[in-house]
Structure formats: structure tokens, C-alpha cells
Amino acid sequence: MGRYLLLFILVITGYINLDARQSGDRKNDKQTTESQDGTTTIYLVRHAEKDTRNPNDQDPDLTETGRKRALALKAYLQGVKVDGLFSTPYKRNQKTLQPLAQGRPIQFYESHNYALLRDKILSEFKGKTVVVVGHSNTVLPIIEAFGAKKPIKEITDSDYDNIFRLTVSPQGKAKATVKKFSPFSAQVSRS
């Protein structure tokens, strides 16, 4: 009888563990698949802090703080299933995305061709989630190109901590919100 009781306890314990894992998976699926209803989600950020020591350098690298911010972006989006990554050809933009990309391909776009970027995302990534790294003078116009109102008035040359979440419904209704993220904060939150 002792063996059967032990076997019964092991079977019940296994079932409870399996059920708990499946419940956790369902919870994670809800968190990571933001676009199950067909909504396209675009996270937009300005490139991280760039090295401005050489005023003649048209394609500067990131500073140490910029590299930390790139890691903070990865941490901020941890748990989000990212389907596409977009950057302008500049080093600072690409390097802002590299930790998040983890070797996945980064697609390049022309920094001021907002309509082409919008059309590409809505045709190739409809109902999915993408991340776009832009510039201080392009992020807000990109948001407007999707038909959303810009959630802040401007991005200054010293602003690096905004992360915009732009959603486009299957019907084309767009909405943008903004949060802050920092390489100096141990805790980041999308909520």
C-alpha cells in the first residue's frame, strides 16, 4: 500500500506542477503577445546617447551611458515578443538596437521617409510588434505618419529617455503613449 500511496502522491504532484506551468505560460502569452487581436504595436525610441566630442564626426558611436541605455531598452522590452527591428543606417541607431536584436536582422529605413516606413510596417508586420530607433527630429513625425497625435510637444537634443508605444488597430486607428526608461534605474516598467 505504501508504494501505491507514494505513486499517487508523485502523480498528483506532477499534475499540479504541469498545471502551474501551463497557467504561467498562459500568463506569459498574454504579456508577450500584445498583438493577438490584430493590433500592430510599434515601440519607438530615439537612439541612445551619442559621442559628441568630435563635431566633424557625422556618424558617432554611443557613449558609455548610451551603451547602458541600449541595455536598458533590452531590459524594458524583456518579455515582449518583438517581430521586427528598424533602424536608420547610423551607428548610434544600430548600436541602440544591438542588445535587443541579439543577432537578429535589423532592417534599415530612410530617416525622413515616414510614409515608406509606415507602409512597410503595416504591410509586413500587421498585427505584430516592432521596435523603431529614430532621431530627435524623426520620432514624433513617425508617430504622426501613422495617424496618431504626438504625446509630447518635442524631443530636444538632450532627451534620450522617452519610449513611445504606438498601437494601430486593425481598423487603422492609431494611439501613442510615452513612458520613460533609464540606464540608471534598476527597475523598468511598461505598465
URCORHU-V112145 format. One record per residue. N is the residue number from 1. RES is the residue in one letter. SS is DSSP state (a for helix, b for strand, c for the rest). PHI is phi in radians with two decimals (* if undefined). OMEGA is omega in radians with two decimals (999 if undefined). Layout:
# URCORHU-V112145
N;RES;SS;PHI;OMEGA
N;RES;SS;PHI;OMEGA
This chain:
# URCORHU-V112145
1;M;c;*;-3.13
2;G;a;-1.06;3.12
3;R;a;-1.16;-3.12
4;Y;a;-1.18;3.09
5;L;a;-1.13;3.10
6;L;a;-1.09;3.10
7;L;a;-1.07;3.11
8;F;a;-1.06;-3.14
9;I;a;-1.11;3.12
10;L;a;-1.11;3.13
11;V;a;-1.12;3.13
12;I;a;-1.11;3.11
13;T;a;-1.06;3.10
14;G;a;-1.07;3.13
15;Y;a;-1.11;-3.14
16;I;a;-1.09;3.12
17;N;a;-1.11;3.13
18;L;a;-1.11;3.13
19;D;a;-1.10;3.12
20;A;a;-1.12;3.12
21;R;a;-1.13;-3.14
22;Q;a;-1.16;3.08
23;S;a;-1.11;3.10
24;G;a;-1.10;3.11
25;D;a;-1.09;3.13
26;R;a;-1.12;3.11
27;K;a;-1.12;3.12
28;N;a;-1.11;3.10
29;D;a;-1.02;-3.14
30;K;a;-1.14;-3.12
31;Q;a;-1.31;-3.01
32;T;a;-1.55;-3.13
33;T;c;-1.80;-3.07
34;E;c;-1.20;-2.96
35;S;c;-1.94;-3.13
36;Q;c;-1.09;-3.10
37;D;c;-1.47;-3.13
38;G;c;1.61;3.11
39;T;c;-1.32;3.05
40;T;b;-1.58;-3.14
41;T;b;-2.04;3.13
42;I;b;-2.14;2.99
43;Y;b;-1.65;3.14
44;L;b;-2.10;3.05
45;V;b;-2.40;2.93
46;R;b;-1.38;3.07
47;H;c;-0.93;3.14
48;A;c;-1.25;-3.06
49;E;c;-0.93;-3.12
50;K;b;-1.80;3.11
51;D;c;-1.38;-3.09
52;T;c;-1.87;-3.09
53;R;c;-1.16;3.13
54;N;c;-1.90;-3.09
55;P;c;-1.12;3.13
56;N;c;-1.53;-3.12
57;D;c;-1.38;-3.12
58;Q;c;-1.44;-3.12
59;D;c;-2.38;-3.07
60;P;c;-1.26;3.09
61;D;c;-1.44;3.05
62;L;b;-1.45;2.98
63;T;c;-1.39;3.07
64;E;a;-1.05;3.09
65;T;a;-1.10;3.10
66;G;a;-1.10;3.10
67;R;a;-1.13;3.08
68;K;a;-1.17;3.12
69;R;a;-1.16;3.09
70;A;a;-1.05;3.07
71;L;a;-1.19;3.10
72;A;a;-1.14;3.08
73;L;a;-1.10;3.10
74;K;a;-1.03;3.14
75;A;a;-1.13;-3.13
76;Y;a;-1.05;-3.08
77;L;c;-1.65;3.10
78;Q;c;-1.02;-3.14
79;G;c;1.59;3.08
80;V;c;-1.62;3.10
81;K;c;-1.37;-3.13
82;V;c;-1.68;-3.08
83;D;c;-1.66;-3.11
84;G;b;-2.62;-3.12
85;L;b;-2.23;-3.09
86;F;b;-2.22;-3.13
87;S;b;-2.57;2.91
88;T;c;-1.33;-3.09
89;P;c;-1.23;-3.09
90;Y;c;-1.22;-3.14
91;K;a;-0.96;-3.06
92;R;a;-1.07;3.12
93;N;a;-1.28;3.14
94;Q;a;-1.06;-3.10
95;K;a;-1.25;3.02
96;T;a;-1.18;-3.12
97;L;a;-1.54;-2.99
98;Q;a;-0.93;3.14
99;P;a;-1.07;3.12
100;L;a;-1.23;-3.09
101;A;a;-1.14;-3.13
102;Q;c;0.81;3.09
103;G;c;1.55;3.09
104;R;c;-1.25;-3.11
105;P;c;-1.19;3.05
106;I;c;-1.89;3.12
107;Q;b;-1.61;-3.12
108;F;b;-1.73;3.08
109;Y;c;-2.38;3.09
110;E;c;-1.32;-2.94
111;S;c;-0.99;-3.10
112;H;c;-1.90;3.11
113;N;c;-1.70;-3.04
114;Y;a;-1.10;-3.10
115;A;a;-1.14;3.13
116;L;a;-1.14;3.09
117;L;a;-1.08;3.12
118;R;a;-1.00;-3.10
119;D;a;-1.10;3.13
120;K;a;-1.13;-3.13
121;I;a;-1.12;-3.08
122;L;a;-1.27;3.10
123;S;a;-1.62;-3.06
124;E;a;-1.66;-3.08
125;F;c;-2.26;3.14
126;K;c;-1.04;-3.13
127;G;c;1.37;-3.11
128;K;c;-2.09;-3.12
129;T;b;-2.10;3.10
130;V;b;-2.29;3.06
131;V;b;-2.13;3.13
132;V;b;-2.11;3.05
133;V;b;-1.86;-3.12
134;G;b;-2.14;-3.09
135;H;c;-2.19;-3.10
136;S;c;-1.01;-3.10
137;N;c;-1.73;-3.13
138;T;c;-2.12;-3.05
139;V;a;-1.05;-3.12
140;L;a;-1.16;3.05
141;P;a;-1.10;3.06
142;I;a;-1.11;3.11
143;I;a;-1.01;3.14
144;E;a;-1.15;3.12
145;A;a;-1.10;3.10
146;F;c;-1.45;3.11
147;G;c;1.69;3.13
148;A;c;-1.67;3.03
149;K;c;-1.41;3.11
150;K;c;-1.24;-3.06
151;P;c;-1.37;3.02
152;I;c;-2.34;-3.05
153;K;c;-1.22;-3.08
154;E;c;-2.74;2.99
155;I;c;-2.07;-3.11
156;T;c;-1.48;3.13
157;D;c;-1.09;-3.13
158;S;c;-1.74;3.14
159;D;c;-1.56;3.11
160;Y;c;-2.25;-2.94
161;D;c;-1.78;3.11
162;N;b;-1.54;2.96
163;I;b;-2.24;-3.09
164;F;b;-1.75;3.04
165;R;b;-2.02;-3.11
166;L;b;-1.88;3.08
167;T;b;-2.04;3.09
168;V;b;-2.19;-3.12
169;S;c;-1.23;3.08
170;P;c;-1.01;3.10
171;Q;c;-1.48;3.09
172;G;c;1.65;3.12
173;K;c;-1.34;-3.06
174;A;b;-1.95;3.11
175;K;b;-2.50;3.14
176;A;b;-2.14;3.02
177;T;b;-2.21;-3.13
178;V;b;-2.30;3.04
179;K;b;-2.31;3.09
180;K;b;-1.96;3.00
181;F;c;-2.47;-3.00
182;S;c;-2.42;3.05
183;P;c;-1.30;-3.07
184;F;c;-1.77;-3.12
185;S;c;-1.77;3.12
186;A;c;-1.28;-3.08
187;Q;c;-2.02;3.07
188;V;c;-2.19;-3.08
189;S;c;-2.50;3.08
190;R;c;-1.59;-3.05
191;S;c;-1.45;999
